[in-house]
């Protein structure tokens, strides 16, 4: 299961917030972040130039709010630095790197992250691999890293793969990408002739995840691979049960809905 992505330069947040919005009105006085405000009746849009009427005097306090949010916005995470740190750690520990790319608001990415954070699965991966997540929108360089590892034709997210951090490919016949300072891709969720797995929910997708872990030399035992399979199937059953319960609740609400035609 996977969700489509649309990441371009125009949609990405800027690395640094601007000091003032470009559309500040000519009669707008400079905002003073030390003065508290109490917004009243909003009289005009857009948000960046909201005119607030209070006491007969029009003030542009909406712009103060936008400025305040820009000033408080957290620094963007450096995706390249995070990946390089994971590769360095993996090289020291003689492991490979499990990298996966996520996107805010993507339900399947949230589901995949929740699965990786299950105690049993998290323990398995921590013992065998160094795991790093890259946010393609909220981290600096995230989209570029996705393209460098997966190419331009990514079929939705999450996309994930195992990287060789040693500088030498341990499974050259299975390698999907070129050697680089970001590690060579040993196996990936999307490969020639096969669509991206996305969130592994079907039996075929779950089997492909197990094959990836074996072919990349992760060192997981048969018991570990069985735990991966069982946990994904258990989550699938839980998702199906939630969907069925939601459908039943919707039918029940519809059944007791008053007939407005009478």
Phi, psi and omega in degrees: 000136183207156179243143182292152179238155176214090183244117174226172185299325182292331184273345184281145175295149177287154181294326180230136178292146178284152181294320180219140175299147184292337186261027178298128180297151182298327183269008183279120177288156179298139180282150179243108186292351180273349183262126177289155179231153173231103184292140178251236184273122178284126186249342180206159180237165011280178185302321185294345177227038179299131179259121183253125181263123176212127177062030178080358182243129181276131179230148180263070184276342177299324180292325174301317181298316179297316178300318181297315179297320179297320181292328184269354183297135181291153176297142179288140178290141178273103184296321182294316179297321179296318180292319179297323177295320178295320179295320179296316179296317181297322179295319178296321184269003179058048178236172169260169181251128172263110181249137175223147185250132185236169180216133180302139178082357180274113184298322181291327176294318177299318180297319180294318178297320178297321180295314180297335181268000172300135186310313182294317181290318179300318178297317179300311184292322180295327180284329187257333189219168168253118186260137176219136177253136179243121176274119187286345182250318188265001177243143179290123179088001182296315179295321180294321178294320178300315180294322182292332180264324187252348184087182184276342186257057179283129182267067176084176181233156005285149168248138181214157180199172177247127182254143174273116182267355188279343186092351176231137181281122179279344179221071187299329181289345181255356186295139182256337187233180180270151177295136178204178179291350177264011179086147177273144181278113179282312178215154182214161181289342175235126182223164181307125179084355181230132180290164177298137179293319188066223174281124184284104182242327180279163178301320180295317180294320178296320179295323178294323177297316178298318179298320178301316182293326178287311186293334181275358179072037182291337179084010178293138178283173176300322178295319178296317178296324178293324177295321177299311181298312183296321182292320179293320179291324177295319178294323178297315178298321180293320179295319178297318180297319179294320180294318179295321179294321179294320178295319179296319179296321179294319178295322180294319178295322179292325182292326182264003179292132180299143177279105184281353181280345181275000000 
